[in-house]
Amino acid sequence: MKKKFFKFLSKVNSKLLPSFTKKGVDLSKASKLQMAIFAYKLWVTKNALD
């Protein structure tokens, strides 16, 4: 159940949230909002793969 939820959430995130790697954003110069979105997407991806 948990894994299905995170897989669904990952698909929703890929549609709604921006991809910083495709835009070429340097993470050392990213704003706090960009870093928060990046960390959230990373957390969701990690839980979807477990």
C-alpha positions as CSV (number, residue, x, y, z in Angstrom):
1,M,0.0,0.0,0.0
2,K,2.8,2.5,1.0
3,K,4.8,1.7,-2.1
4,K,1.8,2.2,-4.4
5,F,1.0,5.5,-2.8
6,F,4.5,6.8,-3.4
7,K,4.6,5.6,-7.0
8,F,1.4,7.4,-7.6
9,L,2.7,10.5,-5.8
10,S,5.9,10.3,-7.9
11,K,3.9,10.3,-11.2
12,V,1.8,13.3,-10.0
13,N,5.0,15.2,-9.0
14,S,6.6,14.6,-12.4
15,K,3.6,16.2,-14.0
16,L,3.1,19.1,-11.7
17,L,6.6,20.1,-10.3
18,P,9.4,21.4,-12.4
19,S,12.5,19.3,-13.2
20,F,15.6,21.2,-12.1
21,T,18.0,18.8,-13.8
22,K,16.4,19.4,-17.2
23,K,16.7,23.1,-16.6
24,G,20.3,22.9,-15.6
25,V,19.9,24.5,-12.2
26,D,23.1,24.5,-10.2
27,L,22.1,23.1,-6.8
28,S,24.8,25.1,-5.0
29,K,23.1,28.3,-6.2
30,A,19.5,27.2,-5.9
31,S,17.0,29.1,-3.9
32,K,15.5,27.7,-0.7
33,L,12.2,26.9,-2.5
34,Q,14.0,25.1,-5.2
35,M,16.0,23.1,-2.7
36,A,12.8,22.2,-0.8
37,I,11.1,21.0,-4.0
38,F,14.2,19.0,-4.9
39,A,14.4,17.4,-1.4
40,Y,10.7,16.5,-1.5
41,K,11.0,14.9,-4.9
42,L,14.1,13.0,-3.8
43,W,12.2,11.7,-0.6
44,V,9.2,10.6,-2.7
45,T,11.5,8.8,-5.2
46,K,13.4,7.1,-2.4
47,N,10.2,5.8,-0.8
48,A,8.8,4.7,-4.2
49,L,11.9,2.5,-4.9
50,D,12.0,0.8,-1.5
